[in-house]
Amino acid sequence: MNETKDYMIRATAADGFIRAFAATTRNTVETARQHHNTSPVATAALGRLMTAALMMGYDMKNDPDLLTIRINCDGPIGGLLVTADRSGHVKGYVHNPDVMLPPNAKGKLDVGGALDLGVLSVIRDTGLKEPYIGQTILVSGEIAEDLTYYFANSEQVPSSVALGVLMNRDNTVRQAGGFILQLMPGAPDEVIDRLEKKIGTLDSMTAMLDRGMTPEDVLNLILGDMDLEINEHQECSFFCNCNKHRLEQALISIGKKDLEEMIREGKDIEMECHFCSKKYSFTVDELKTLLEKAK
């Protein structure tokens, strides 16, 4: 396997009472940074959320299923949105990619300060009439703790979430990744105690990745003495499925009045995809064609 590729794994341990996911996502997060020209703290926030979405999306049942995580917050980052499928594709953006803050008390990128107070929403679209939406308040804004709280409160699944993005001095992404560990109903106290003890001794996810550890190494370190079984492996990447047709539909949906105003101005317009910053141009004649479709 090409070690430079991002990937994630799914595993079980302790007779199925623990299930686990782990991922390495450096290239995915670096691609997002390049698309959005994010500041270091915005890169860290977006990278953590995309890594979590990849692992959670991987847990969806069917190929068309989509998982979206949205954070609405009061902090200077303004909010984030990411979406992932079960095939290892993720895309996302932050509302204010230029946010800059001094390091936090630990000397780390202050993601919690960038987000501040807010609400985290998880939307699972499985093709039913209404998607499932779970929500929780941000408990720290550091994202891993917020998702741990979300799993416990909205899904009643005791979990441990670790997410990290480590930056180089030139503001490129050095390491990124994470893990999600979850206890299944009926897990014996002994299993819970052993897991809690082990998690308490762990280094940060980025420190482990920076030492050359793989997702397999990380789960082996945590669960290797609890009959760990690695079940699946999935490559992952930043992927945006935008195209001109989708943007046409968006233009049609804004309504006749706005389209007529654009046509009256007599200038070509340019639209930009939120997720990947790709630009699409529409001539006045194209706008006239769309106006006909809007009628």
C-alpha positions as CSV (number, residue, x, y, z in Angstrom):
1,M,0.0,0.0,0.0
2,N,1.2,3.5,-0.8
3,E,2.0,5.0,2.6
4,T,1.4,8.5,1.4
5,K,-2.3,7.9,0.8
6,D,-4.8,8.9,3.4
7,Y,-6.9,6.0,4.7
8,M,-9.0,4.8,7.6
9,I,-9.7,1.5,9.3
10,R,-12.6,0.0,11.1
11,A,-12.1,-2.5,13.9
12,T,-13.6,-4.4,16.8
13,A,-12.2,-5.5,20.1
14,A,-13.2,-7.2,23.5
15,D,-15.6,-9.7,21.9
16,G,-17.3,-6.9,20.0
17,F,-18.0,-4.7,23.0
18,I,-15.6,-2.1,21.6
19,R,-15.7,-0.8,18.0
20,A,-13.1,1.5,16.7
21,F,-12.1,3.7,13.8
22,A,-8.7,5.4,13.1
23,A,-7.6,7.6,10.2
24,T,-4.6,9.4,8.8
25,T,-5.8,12.5,6.8
26,R,-2.8,14.7,6.1
27,N,-3.2,15.0,2.3
28,T,-7.0,15.5,2.7
29,V,-6.6,18.4,5.1
30,E,-3.7,19.9,3.1
31,T,-6.0,19.8,-0.1
32,A,-8.7,21.6,1.8
33,R,-6.2,24.2,3.1
34,Q,-5.0,24.9,-0.5
35,H,-8.6,25.2,-1.8
36,H,-9.6,27.7,0.9
37,N,-6.3,29.3,1.8
38,T,-7.1,28.8,5.4
39,S,-5.2,30.3,8.3
40,P,-3.5,27.7,10.7
41,V,-6.3,27.8,13.2
42,A,-8.9,27.5,10.5
43,T,-7.0,24.6,8.9
44,A,-6.9,22.8,12.3
45,A,-10.6,23.3,12.9
46,L,-11.6,22.2,9.4
47,G,-9.2,19.3,9.4
48,R,-10.4,17.9,12.7
49,L,-14.0,18.1,11.6
50,M,-13.3,16.5,8.2
51,T,-11.4,13.7,9.9
52,A,-14.3,13.0,12.2
53,A,-16.8,13.2,9.3
54,L,-14.8,10.7,7.3
55,M,-14.9,8.1,10.1
56,M,-18.6,8.7,10.9
57,G,-19.5,8.6,7.2
58,Y,-17.6,5.3,6.8
59,D,-20.1,3.9,9.3
60,M,-23.1,4.7,7.1
61,K,-24.9,1.7,5.6
62,N,-25.4,2.4,1.9
63,D,-23.4,4.1,-0.8
64,P,-25.7,7.1,-1.5
65,D,-25.9,7.9,2.3
66,L,-24.4,11.2,3.3
67,L,-23.3,12.5,6.6
68,T,-23.0,16.3,7.2
69,I,-21.6,18.0,10.3
70,R,-22.5,21.7,10.8
71,I,-21.2,24.0,13.5
72,N,-22.9,27.3,14.1
73,C,-20.9,29.3,16.5
74,D,-20.3,32.8,18.0
75,G,-16.5,32.7,17.6
76,P,-14.5,34.5,14.9
77,I,-14.4,31.5,12.6
78,G,-18.1,32.0,12.0
79,G,-19.0,28.4,11.6
80,L,-18.0,25.2,9.6
81,L,-19.7,22.7,7.4
82,V,-18.4,19.3,6.2
83,T,-20.0,16.4,4.4
84,A,-18.8,12.9,3.9
85,D,-19.9,9.6,2.3
86,R,-19.2,6.0,3.1
87,S,-16.6,5.7,0.3
88,G,-14.0,8.0,1.9
89,H,-14.9,11.3,0.2
90,V,-15.1,14.4,2.3
91,K,-15.5,18.2,1.5
92,G,-15.9,21.2,3.8
93,Y,-15.4,24.9,4.4
94,V,-15.2,27.4,7.2
95,H,-17.1,30.7,7.1
96,N,-14.0,32.8,7.9
97,P,-10.9,31.1,6.5
98,D,-8.6,34.0,7.6
99,V,-9.3,33.9,11.3
100,M,-6.1,34.5,13.4
101,L,-5.7,34.0,17.1
102,P,-2.8,33.8,19.5
103,P,-1.9,30.3,20.8
104,N,-4.0,29.0,23.7
105,A,-2.7,28.4,27.3
106,K,-1.0,25.2,26.2
107,G,0.8,26.9,23.3
108,K,-1.4,25.1,20.7
109,L,-3.7,26.5,18.0
110,D,-6.7,27.9,19.7
111,V,-9.5,26.1,17.9
112,G,-11.8,26.4,21.0
113,G,-11.3,30.2,21.0
114,A,-12.0,30.3,17.2
115,L,-15.3,28.5,17.7
116,D,-16.4,29.7,21.2
117,L,-20.1,29.0,22.0
118,G,-22.2,27.2,19.6
119,V,-24.2,24.2,18.4
120,L,-23.0,21.1,16.6
121,S,-25.5,19.3,14.3
122,V,-25.0,15.9,12.8
123,I,-27.3,15.2,9.8
124,R,-27.5,11.7,8.4
125,D,-29.3,11.6,5.0
126,T,-30.1,7.9,4.3
127,G,-32.7,8.6,1.5
128,L,-35.7,8.7,3.8
129,K,-38.2,11.6,3.5
130,E,-36.5,13.4,6.4
131,P,-32.8,13.1,7.4
132,Y,-31.9,12.3,11.0
133,I,-30.6,15.3,12.8
134,G,-28.9,15.2,16.2
135,Q,-27.7,18.3,17.9
136,T,-25.6,19.3,21.0
137,I,-24.0,22.4,22.4
138,L,-20.3,22.9,22.0
139,V,-18.7,21.9,25.3
140,S,-15.2,23.2,24.5
141,G,-15.1,24.1,20.8
142,E,-12.1,21.8,20.4
143,I,-14.3,19.4,18.3
144,A,-13.1,16.0,19.6
145,E,-14.6,16.8,23.1
146,D,-17.7,18.2,21.4
147,L,-18.2,15.0,19.4
148,T,-17.6,12.8,22.5
149,Y,-20.4,14.8,24.2
150,Y,-22.6,14.5,21.1
151,F,-22.3,10.7,20.9
152,A,-23.0,10.3,24.7
153,N,-26.0,12.6,24.7
154,S,-27.6,12.4,21.2
155,E,-26.8,8.8,20.3
156,Q,-26.4,7.3,23.8
157,V,-23.1,5.7,22.8
158,P,-20.2,6.2,25.3
159,S,-17.3,7.2,23.1
160,S,-13.7,8.5,23.1
161,V,-12.8,10.8,20.2
162,A,-9.3,12.1,19.4
163,L,-8.6,14.4,16.5
164,G,-5.6,16.4,15.6
165,V,-3.9,18.6,12.9
166,L,-0.2,19.5,13.2
167,M,1.1,22.4,11.1
168,N,4.5,23.0,9.6
169,R,6.2,26.4,10.0
170,D,5.3,27.3,6.4
171,N,1.6,26.7,7.4
172,T,1.3,23.5,5.3
173,V,-0.2,20.4,7.1
174,R,2.4,18.2,8.7
175,Q,0.1,15.5,10.2
176,A,-3.6,15.0,10.6
177,G,-5.8,12.1,11.8
178,G,-7.9,10.8,14.6
179,F,-9.7,7.9,16.2
180,I,-13.2,7.1,17.5
181,L,-13.6,4.4,20.1
182,Q,-17.1,3.3,21.1
183,L,-18.5,1.0,23.8
184,M,-21.4,-1.2,22.8
185,P,-24.3,-1.9,25.1
186,G,-23.5,-4.4,27.9
187,A,-19.8,-3.9,27.9
188,P,-18.4,-5.4,31.1
189,D,-17.0,-3.0,33.7
190,E,-13.6,-4.6,33.4
191,V,-13.5,-3.7,29.6
192,I,-14.5,-0.2,30.4
193,D,-11.9,0.2,33.1
194,R,-9.1,-1.1,30.9
195,L,-10.1,1.1,28.0
196,E,-10.3,4.2,30.2
197,K,-6.9,3.5,31.8
198,K,-5.3,3.0,28.4
199,I,-6.8,6.2,26.9
200,G,-5.5,8.1,29.9
201,T,-1.9,7.2,29.0
202,L,-2.0,8.1,25.3
203,D,0.0,10.8,23.6
204,S,-1.9,13.2,21.2
205,M,-3.0,11.7,17.9
206,T,-0.7,14.0,15.9
207,A,2.3,13.2,18.1
208,M,1.7,9.5,17.4
209,L,1.4,10.1,13.7
210,D,4.5,12.3,13.7
211,R,6.5,9.3,15.3
212,G,5.5,7.3,12.2
213,M,2.6,5.4,13.7
214,T,-0.1,4.2,11.3
215,P,-3.8,4.0,12.2
216,E,-3.2,0.2,12.7
217,D,-0.3,1.0,15.2
218,V,-2.6,3.4,17.1
219,L,-5.4,0.9,17.5
220,N,-2.9,-1.8,18.4
221,L,-1.4,0.4,21.1
222,I,-4.9,1.0,22.6
223,L,-6.6,-2.3,22.0
224,G,-3.8,-4.8,21.1
225,D,-4.3,-6.7,24.4
226,M,-8.1,-6.8,23.9
227,D,-8.3,-9.2,20.9
228,L,-8.3,-6.4,18.3
229,E,-9.6,-7.3,14.9
230,I,-9.1,-4.9,12.0
231,N,-12.1,-5.5,9.7
232,E,-11.9,-2.9,6.9
233,H,-9.6,-0.5,5.2
234,Q,-10.7,2.5,3.2
235,E,-8.7,5.2,1.3
236,C,-10.0,8.7,1.8
237,S,-9.6,12.1,0.2
238,F,-11.0,15.6,-0.3
239,F,-13.5,15.3,-3.1
240,C,-16.0,17.8,-4.4
241,N,-18.7,16.8,-6.9
242,C,-19.6,20.3,-8.0
243,N,-20.2,20.9,-11.7
244,K,-21.8,23.6,-13.9
245,H,-25.2,21.9,-14.0
246,R,-25.4,22.0,-10.1
247,L,-24.7,25.7,-10.2
248,E,-27.3,26.2,-12.9
249,Q,-29.9,24.6,-10.7
250,A,-28.8,26.9,-7.9
251,L,-29.2,29.9,-10.2
252,I,-32.7,28.7,-11.4
253,S,-33.7,28.3,-7.7
254,I,-33.0,32.0,-6.9
255,G,-36.0,33.0,-8.9
256,K,-37.0,35.0,-12.0
257,K,-36.7,38.4,-10.4
258,D,-33.0,38.1,-9.5
259,L,-32.1,36.4,-12.8
260,E,-33.8,39.2,-14.7
261,E,-31.8,41.8,-12.7
262,M,-28.5,40.0,-13.6
263,I,-29.5,39.9,-17.3
264,R,-30.3,43.7,-17.2
265,E,-26.8,44.4,-15.9
266,G,-25.6,42.9,-19.2
267,K,-22.4,41.3,-17.7
268,D,-21.2,37.7,-17.4
269,I,-21.4,36.5,-13.8
270,E,-19.0,34.2,-11.9
271,M,-20.1,31.7,-9.2
272,E,-17.8,30.0,-6.8
273,C,-18.3,26.6,-5.1
274,H,-18.3,26.9,-1.3
275,F,-16.6,23.6,-0.9
276,C,-13.7,23.7,-3.3
277,S,-13.6,27.4,-4.5
278,K,-13.8,26.3,-8.1
279,K,-15.3,29.2,-10.2
280,Y,-17.9,28.8,-12.9
281,S,-18.8,31.6,-15.5
282,F,-22.2,32.2,-17.0
283,T,-22.7,34.5,-20.0
284,V,-25.7,36.7,-20.4
285,D,-27.1,34.3,-23.1
286,E,-26.7,31.4,-20.6
287,L,-28.6,33.4,-18.0
288,K,-31.4,34.0,-20.5
289,T,-31.7,30.3,-21.1
290,L,-31.9,29.7,-17.3
291,L,-34.6,32.4,-17.0
292,E,-36.7,30.4,-19.5
293,K,-36.3,27.3,-17.4
294,A,-37.2,29.2,-14.3
295,K,-40.6,30.3,-15.7
